[in-house]
């Protein structure tokens, strides 16, 4: 029995030396499970890689969809003690001269460039029809005066008749009281007296009407005589004749009949007006009494002193500027109306302007704009420019020194669009 125990511990094998079928099946199952796990791992890794790649592509696409912009800070310019603005030189008083009397031009006395004094005769108009109307008006006055004289004479006669009728009526009234005459006869004389009184009142009304007719005739004569005085065209003020649009024999129409009917143009140039639009940023300094001077290209190195005398008192909403008037003495006559000038306004408290490259400007239909990045979004800000230095310009209104200005904005840039700053570390 002891010899048989080792035989029980010996592995059972078949005649070919292989394990039994059950053990082999278990091993195959394990290998298949391991293979399935490997395949599942490979598939999971592939899907996860694709998901990560798609997410990265989406993120990159979104980032690329946000426009990248380079920004700069406006450079502070030099402290300015004056503002240089364009201005148009105008005559202090400028007036077209029209005829008030119709007729033919008899003569003209002053040509363009001539200096005239107030009341000086510029031209004479021949108006025979008007002269005839004046003579007719004078005759009408004489006629109405004669009618008045006749009415006064009739009034004197009416007074005499009224007095006789009054005395007669009084006598017959006394007689009828005494019973010497009949009441019928007395009533007749009383009625005659009342008729004379009414006639006298009518004569007095005729006198008043005649006097009114004389007043009307005299007024008409005065009107015609005033029109007759306009046959002589005179200068309304001291100045220079800047235009003459008529010649001898030309038909003149009374009144403002259009440009062709303008006889002369007179401008007072001893003192000139220059209208200047001051930007809103400098409008507080533009007060009456502010000293200034003019420079013109035809007078290099010359300065013509002036003074700001008045302002419009309100900012123009279209241009955001304040209209001001600068007066300049021109007793020498060197400056001419209509000229272009640069007006230098002396600001009492110097202010600092900002400098931007020209490439930062955006020209839109609504006006000049500059792109500014605020809280990750672009904003188009209206600005007002000062001096132009070629590659750079001076900005006098609309920006602050700490604004992030887009240096090269695209034409499609719009307010409110998200942008990505690419050189934030380089911004000063």
Secondary structure, DSSP 8 states (H G I E B T S, - for coil): -GGGHHHHHS----TTS---HHHHHHHHHHHHHHHHHHHHHHHHHHHHHHHHHHHHHHHHHHHHHSEEE-EEE-EEEEEEEEEEEEEEEEEEEEEEEE-SS-EEEEEE---TT-EE-TT-EEEEEE-HHHHHHHHHHHHHHHHHHHHHHHHHHHHHHHHHHHHHHHHHHHHHHHHHHHTSS-HHHHHHHHHHHHHHHHHHHHHHHHHHHHHHHHHHHHHHHHHHHHHHHTTEEE-SSSEEEEEE---TT-EE-SS---GGGEEEEEEEEEEEEEEEEEEGGGGGG--TT-EEEEE-TTSTT--EEEEEEEEEEEEETTTTEEEEEEEEE-TT--S-TT-EEEEEEEEEEEEEEEEEEGGGEEEETTEEEEEEEETTEEEEEE-EEEEE-SSEEEEEES--TT-EEETT--TT--TT-BEEES-GGG--
